[in-house]
């Protein structure tokens, strides 16, 4: 009997500890945002093209082909797609 009470208490405490770490948004707000921001719609798939420009800055720790240290501007540039699927007005899957 005591072991069963201990497991119940452990389960309740873990739920209180984990619950602030979980984050969920309002389904209909997320659904509207996806529908507004997506560029293309294929059936229930919403596709959004992405353009990334990150880590823009100046660095003096760049090595060229001759293994000489030089200073230069650097940036990371990328293209991508975000695919979202809204299934049966109940589930949103994103990749």
N, C-alpha and C positions, 0 to 999 in steps of 0.2 A: 504494500500500500504506500509506503514512504517513497519508494522508487518511482511509482506512478506520479505522485505529487511533485517530486523533483523534476521529472520530465515535463510536466505541464508548466511549472514555473520557469524552467529553462526555455521552453517554447514561447511563452509570453514575453520574457525578457529579451529574447532574440528578436521578436517582432518589433518591440519598441526601439531596439538598437538599429535594426536594418531599415525601418520605415522612413526615417529622414533621409536616407541615402537614395531611396527610390524617387524618381521624378517622372511625373506624367503631366502632359498638357491636356487641355480640353480638346476632345476629339474634333468637334466641329470647327474650332478655331484653326487647328492644324490642317484640317481638310480644306477650308477656304483658302488658307495661305498657299497650300500646294497647288490648288486650282488656279489661283491668281498668278503665281510665279512661274508656272510651267509654260514652256514655249510650244510644246507639241503634245498632242493627245492621240494615243493609239488604243482604242477600246477603253479599258479601265486603267491603262498605263499613262502616266503623266511624266514627260521627259523634260528635264531642264538642263541646258548646256551651261557649263561652268568655266570660268576663266580665273586662274590663280596667279597672283603676283605676291610672293612672300620673300622674307629675309632680304629685303633691299637694304644695302648698306655698303660702307667702305671698309676694306680689309687690307692690312699690310702683311698678311701671311699667306700669300698666293705664290705657288711655285710654277714656273713655266717649264718648257721641255729641257732647258739647260740646267735645271735644278737651282736656279737663282731666285731668291726671294724678291718679289715685287709687290707694289701696292696697286690696288685696282678696285673698282666698284663691282659688286656682285649682286645677283638677284636670282630667285628661283621662279620660273614661269611654267605654267602648266594648263592643260585643257582637260576637261572631264565632262561626264554626264551624271546626273542624278535621276534615277528612275524610281518612281513612286507608283504604287498600286493601291487603289482604294477598293476593297472587296466587300460587297454586300452592305455598304454603309456602316460597317462595324469594325473593320480592321484596315490599318494603313501599314504597308510594307515599303521600306525604302532601302535602296542600295546605291 
